[in-house]
Amino acid sequence: MGISIWQLLIVLVIVLLLFGTKKLRNMGGDLGAAIRNFRGAVKEGGDEAKEAAETARIDKDSEPVPDAATVSAKERESV
């Protein structure tokens, strides 16, 4: 019950007649540019994630500053 090759060819011919070769070529180029931009954004986002992980690792290696929730009552009185 799937689409046969003949049905697919008929649909492709109809699309070609409706849009024409120039319009389809432009749509293909636009689709290619969109895919390239998407890949670039994904790669750029991955680079930012790596930088954030390195920054977090560097911050972790340095001496942590305790926040108010982790400071005991005795330490608060001495300050």
C-alpha positions in Angstrom: 0.0 0.0 0.0 3.0 2.3 -0.3 3.7 4.8 -3.1 4.8 3.2 -6.3 7.5 4.6 -8.5 4.9 5.6 -11.1 2.9 7.6 -8.6 6.0 9.3 -7.5 7.0 10.2 -11.0 3.6 11.6 -11.8 3.8 13.8 -8.7 7.3 15.0 -9.6 6.1 15.9 -13.2 3.2 17.9 -11.8 5.4 19.8 -9.4 7.8 20.5 -12.2 5.0 21.8 -14.4 3.6 24.0 -11.6 6.8 25.6 -10.4 9.1 25.4 -13.4 12.8 24.5 -13.4 14.0 28.0 -12.4 11.8 28.2 -9.3 12.8 24.6 -8.2 16.5 25.5 -8.7 16.1 28.6 -6.5 14.3 26.6 -3.9 17.1 24.0 -3.9 19.7 26.7 -3.4 17.7 28.2 -0.6 17.4 24.8 1.1 21.1 24.2 0.8 21.9 27.6 2.3 19.5 27.0 5.2 21.2 23.6 5.9 24.7 25.2 5.8 23.5 28.0 8.2 21.9 25.4 10.5 25.1 23.3 10.6 27.2 26.4 11.3 24.9 27.4 14.2 25.0 23.9 15.7 28.8 23.9 15.5 29.0 27.4 17.0 26.7 26.4 19.8 28.9 23.3 20.5 31.9 25.6 20.7 30.1 27.9 23.2 29.2 24.8 25.3 32.8 23.7 25.3 34.0 27.2 26.4 31.3 27.2 29.2 32.5 23.7 30.4 36.1 24.9 30.4 35.2 28.0 32.4 33.2 25.9 34.8 36.1 23.6 35.3 38.5 26.5 35.9 36.0 28.0 38.4 35.8 24.6 40.1 39.6 24.4 40.5 39.7 27.8 42.2 38.7 28.3 45.8 34.9 28.4 46.1 33.3 31.3 47.9 30.5 30.0 50.2 27.1 31.5 49.9 24.8 32.4 52.8 23.0 29.1 52.7 26.1 27.1 53.3 27.7 29.2 56.0 27.1 27.9 59.5 25.5 30.1 62.2 28.8 30.0 64.2 30.7 31.4 61.2 28.1 34.2 60.8 28.5 35.2 64.4 32.3 35.5 64.1 32.0 37.9 61.1 
